[in-house]
Amino acid sequence: MERLWGNQTRVSEFLLAAISPTSQSQAALFVVFLLVYISTLVGNFAIMVTVNTDSHLRTPMYFLLGNLSFLDLCYSTVTAPKMLMDFLSERRSISYDACMAQLFFLHFVGAAEMFLLTVMAYDRYVAICKPLHYPSIMNRHLCICLVVASWMGGLIHSTVQTILTMQLPFCGPNHVDNFFCDVPPVIKLACTDTYVVELLMVSNSGLISTSCFIILLTSYTTILIKIRSPEERRKALSTCASHLTVVTLFFGPCIFIYARPFSIFSVDKLVSVLYNIITPMLNPLIYTLRNKEVKNCIAQRMGKRSINSDFAARGVENASPSLQPSIQTMLVRDVMGRFEFSQAEEELNLQVGA
């Protein structure tokens, strides 16, 4: 079906490319990417819950980390569900309106994440180079404003990209050379010369990704230059290593895709899989494996739940049915109290020893 567009016709749907040509490999990839997507949801959701519920993590860095996890969860959800459905379908089609919507949200969330990563680099700079002024500079109000500014920057960027794309006439080919709708492969299908539009989009997307990446590198370089002590420099590198790893995994593919003329290469699909599907899954792993505070908070929560359930089960199994609810409630409260007391006692011993 096609709809009229002036004197021409406009395609009503696009056909997406397959990641793998054979049905056997498509089934295997479905299982792999389903596990990746589930890991992305679980990992990022766990960080969001931990950061928002644990009083020890109510600092600017973890507030920004919680927002990054939310963006990663949204970013993966823009493309992963449709990709998983297409693995099980012979005809991988997407309507024109759905394609434009996917393109809009992809750039909306992606640009917001770029700006947020830049904000996180500024947070690390202030924390390391100006530790005494850190609480007053990175206060709650400023953190909220910076997060809102990141979202607004992503919204403006995405709106510009989507409007420029929707103004193009699509009246002929409709095979998108990727597994989702993105600006470079979609505008190649336009029935007009797209040189000026490509130039505007490269200036927009390429400038944002490259500029943010340069600012990030400058920030970390400044941190290392200002720190004179080798020991302090080593600590700074350890603190920023997780963030720098995330930045490299996210900005590298984005610069490769958007900071060049919109020529289609065969490797583009693999690069798209990296920054759309794999990186949102790796971010929670990188931050939890490199961050002792997050690991300890998650471990404590899991430990509390396992201890409580174990003691409650032991106390209830030999009781009469009528007394089981009361005994279970008493045991759980008792165990939680003893566990929290032991934690407080351990912290007090550490403070006395220091």
ABEGO torsion letter per residue (X at the ends): XBBBBEABBBBABBBBBBABABAAAAAAAAAAAAAAAAAAAAAAAAAAAAAAABAAABBAAAAAAAAAAAAAAAAAAAAAAAAAAAAABABBBBBAAAAAAAAAAAAAAAAAAAAAAAAAAAAAAAAAABAAAAAAABBAAAAAAAAAAAAAAAAAAAAAAAAAAAABBBABBABBBBABBBAAAAAAABABBAAAAAAAAAAAAAAAAAAAAAAAAAAAAAAAAABABAAAAAAAAAAAAAAAAAAAAAAAAAAAAAABBBBBBAAAAAAAAAAAAAAAAAAAAAAAAABAAAAAAAAAAAAAAAAAAAAAAAAAAABBAAAAAAAAAAAAAAAAAAAAAAAAAAAAAAAAAX
